[in-house]
Amino acid sequence: MKHLRILTVTTSLCLMVAFGVAHSARVRADSTDPVQSNSVGIDGTVKGHPPTVGARITFPSNGQSFTTLPVKVGGTCSGDVLVKLFKNGIFGGSAQCTNGTFSLSIDLFFGKNDLTAKVYDALDQVGPDSNIVSVTFIPTGFNNSGPRVSLTSDYAKRGANPGDLLSWPIILSGGTGPYAISVDWGDGTIELISRSFDGQLDISHKYAKPGVYTVIIKVTDANGESAFLQLVAVANGALAQDNQSNNASAANTKTVVLWWPLIVAAVLVIFSFWLGSMNKLVSLRKQAEKRIQY
């Protein structure tokens, strides 16, 4: 009986272990979130190396002169980087590197303009400077009545979720008011703004769909002089949890059950019942033998 009790306890423990292992295997297979309940995680961003390959301006050519605006500037780049163009060290526009090239329209200062392109990765780490291309801008019929109109911004790239308001501060300077401003948001929407004086103004827009959009701003002053600024807007969009995504998640769920502990436990259960039956038969036989002796 003592051996029977030990075997019964052992069998119960094996069953508990077997079901525990099988349940644990199922939880690990079904879980799509590495952070389980009652756990503590640490989340952070580890910066990698900044871009090692800079952009190269291939057009316009060095020493070229212009009499009208805007001027198309482009060249080569590497990777998923943002290209910012500077004229005489002042930000003049931005474009996303696409398929190894970039292109944008800019205006120029009167006289000489040294053009330089800088590349920035997703963590806003800057790479090497491009080559310097010097061009000259002298408009037809230019009169030196004061600084010509210009546009710039402290932000080359901004983003918001679709349906959320994307606000962008723009700096308008020079020229003669009033000013007529047009903003092409890159999604088919063109906004017209009238402004009496220069200074900072905020433009805003709501994108309907996620994407990367080229924003082109043009201003014309009372003298007919124009300035241009090209920027990059991102409608990143929050991931929606709908029935389709939930069904897809359920379809990808795999249940893994480890059968060998269950098989071992089943064998032990059968063996314990057999041993119990044998022990009972032996006990009955001994009792019968005692009755015969008496």
Buried (B, 14 or more C-beta within 10 A) or exposed (E): EEEBEEBBEEBBEBBEEBEEBBEEBBEEEEEEEEEEEEEEEEEEEEEEEBBEEBBBBBEBEEEEEBEEBBBEBBBBBBEEBBBBBBBBEEBBBBBBBEEEBBBBBBBBBEEBBEBBBBBBBEEEBBBEEBBEBBBBBEBEEEEEEEEBBBBBBEBBBBBBBBEBEBEBEBBBBBBBEEBBBEBBBBBEEEEEBEBEEBEEBEBEBBBEEBBBBBBBBBBBBEEEBBBBBBBBBBBBBEEEEEEEEEEEEEEEEEEEEBEEBBEBBBEBBEEBEEBBEEEEEEEEEEEEEEEEEE
